[in-house]
Amino acid sequence: MERLRELLKKPCRVHFIGIGGAGMFPLAEILHARGFSVSGSDSGESETLERVRALGLPVAMPQRAENIRGAELIVFTAALLPDNPELVAARESGIPTYERAKLLGAITEGYGNTIGVSGTHGKTTVTAMLTHILLKCGRDPSAVIGGKLPLTGTNGINGGGEAMVVESCEFADTFLSISPTTAIILNIDADHMEYFKTMENLRNSFTLFANRARSVIYNADDENTLLAVAALEAGKRLVPVGTGEGCFARAVNISLENQLPRYTLAAEGCEYPVKLNTPGIHNVNNSLAALAACRLEGLAWGDAIAAVESFGGAGRRFEIMAKVNGVTIADDYAHHPKELEATLNAAMDMGYGRVWAVFQPFTFSRTAMLLEDFARVLQIPDFAVLTEIKGSREVNTYGIHTSDLTSKIPGAVWFPNFEETAAYVSERVRAGDLVITLGCGDPYKVGRLITSKLKCS
């Protein structure tokens, strides 16, 4: 790590293998803003790559060994398969090569106050929400966000202040490369079990992450989070948030208006009305965590609340993509059954005529291990339309296929490619319907195709 720290002291040529990844792009943005010469590669086109190129950064495709030539530092995503030609060449080249979590950890070391946002669900929303509040309240934070922040149009922010807000992902324990001053635990649910194997192992990792911090903001309504916090070392400043007595920030009188949460914040002996602009009841606890973190940063409750009420969500989090011929087309990153359930319940209660869920399963392991849960929640919408599983970093050793999931969902259909998926939906939607594409791969491309087809109809 010492070599990496030295390399980051002055601009050099950095190559990102998998620059279009949600965790990679914000780091590329930050180094680019610091004057580093940044290039990258990826295996397929995506909306993120469009934004990479808009910054003037070269993107190589396909991924080949020669793409690393001239690099002084190489960063790769943990989502790569071991035989990736650029990764193999990088390791043989002698060029300093690090997994992106190591780069993230080294960058965060340069800040006096790092806020690490962890949890199975809601990390991107809370990281974006918290960064939005700080910016609106005149602070100048840096940030690493897994989705686009509408306020800045970026995922990564190279601010001039002492604070850095970091989305801290548990996948393969990558968040253990970060040493936060304040750790946030939003929730802990079964995910990435191909790596963790047991819930106890997963909870232990969150405990290890929180032990790296001085203050821990945690969801007191989540059982697994409580178990992880109970195992913390003594001496931490514990900051519970939730709906129960004794919480530092407590939500009472919770209601919904067109799926937009309303509640009263009870904190430090006072009460404040809160009106969120992000749909779904789950965003109550998300906002409590963000507001509590801002309070620890010294912001007044009233100022933080006014700022959070102006937050409309992060990119790919119930993001309205288009409205065509009376049909609303939205996109959401949900890829775990709990996330799908929250998003689809919110969609069903928003007053649309019918709700079409277009879901791209992500990774063979998650699909196989949570098959019954996926089948249950995908019965929530009026129609479920599925695409092939996006395997990403995995080989299908599970023998799992989208047809296995579709067969468990009454009335559901699946298609082998996006074009057929879009054609099926486009021919059947009608004015007043909502079409929401779901998944952390690239299902938004189906939404674009549907939009194009409806414009031509």
BELTAUR-V295723 format. One record per backbone hydrogen bond with DSSP energy under -1.0 kcal/mol. CO is the residue of the C=O (numbers start at 1). NH is the residue of the N-H. If there is no record, write none. Layout:
CO:NH, CO:NH
This chain:
1:5, 2:6, 3:7, 4:8, 6:9, 12:37, 13:72, 13:73, 14:39, 15:75, 16:41, 17:77, 18:21, 21:25, 24:28, 25:29, 26:30, 27:31, 28:32, 29:33, 30:34, 31:36, 32:35, 37:14, 39:16, 40:60, 41:18, 41:19, 46:50, 47:51, 48:52, 49:53, 50:54, 52:57, 53:56, 58:40, 60:42, 64:67, 65:68, 66:69, 68:71, 73:15, 74:98, 75:17, 76:100, 77:80, 81:84, 84:88, 85:89, 86:90, 87:91, 88:92, 89:93, 96:74, 98:76, 99:102, 99:103, 100:104, 101:105, 102:106, 103:107, 104:108, 105:109, 107:110, 108:111, 113:164, 114:181, 114:182, 115:166, 116:184, 117:168, 118:186, 122:126, 123:127, 124:128, 125:129, 126:130, 127:131, 128:132, 129:133, 130:134, 131:135, 132:136, 133:137, 134:139, 135:138, 140:161, 142:165, 143:157, 144:167, 148:315, 149:152, 149:153, 154:149, 155:145, 157:143, 162:113, 163:142, 164:115, 165:144, 166:117, 169:175, 170:173, 171:174, 173:176, 174:177, 175:178, 181:214, 181:215, 182:116, 183:217, 184:118, 185:219, 187:120, 192:195, 192:196, 193:197, 196:198, 198:202, 199:203, 200:204, 201:205, 202:206, 203:207, 204:208, 205:209, 206:210, 207:211, 209:212, 210:213, 214:237, 215:183, 216:239, 217:185, 218:241, 219:222, 222:226, 223:227, 224:228, 225:229, 226:230, 229:232, 237:216, 239:218, 240:248, 240:249, 241:220, 242:251, 244:247, 249:242, 250:266, 252:264, 255:262, 257:260, 259:280, 260:257, 261:276, 262:255, 263:274, 264:252, 265:272, 266:250, 267:270, 270:267, 272:265, 274:263, 280:283, 281:284, 282:286, 283:287, 284:288, 285:289, 286:290, 287:291, 288:292, 289:293, 290:294, 291:295, 292:296, 293:297, 294:299, 295:298, 300:304, 301:305, 302:306, 303:307, 304:308, 305:309, 307:310, 308:311, 314:317, 316:333, 319:331, 322:329, 324:327, 326:432, 327:324, 328:435, 329:321, 329:322, 330:437, 331:319, 332:439, 336:340, 337:341, 338:342, 339:343, 340:344, 341:345, 342:346, 343:347, 344:348, 345:349, 347:350, 354:434, 355:383, 356:436, 357:385, 358:438, 359:387, 361:390, 363:367, 364:368, 365:369, 366:370, 370:374, 371:375, 372:376, 373:377, 374:378, 376:379, 377:380, 383:357, 384:413, 385:359, 386:415, 390:363, 391:394, 395:397, 401:404, 402:406, 403:407, 405:408, 406:409, 409:412, 413:386, 417:421, 418:422, 419:423, 420:424, 421:425, 422:426, 423:427, 425:428, 425:429, 430:433, 432:353, 433:328, 434:356, 435:330, 436:358, 437:332, 438:360, 442:445, 443:446, 443:447, 444:448, 445:449, 446:450, 447:451, 448:452, 449:453, 450:454, 451:455, 452:456
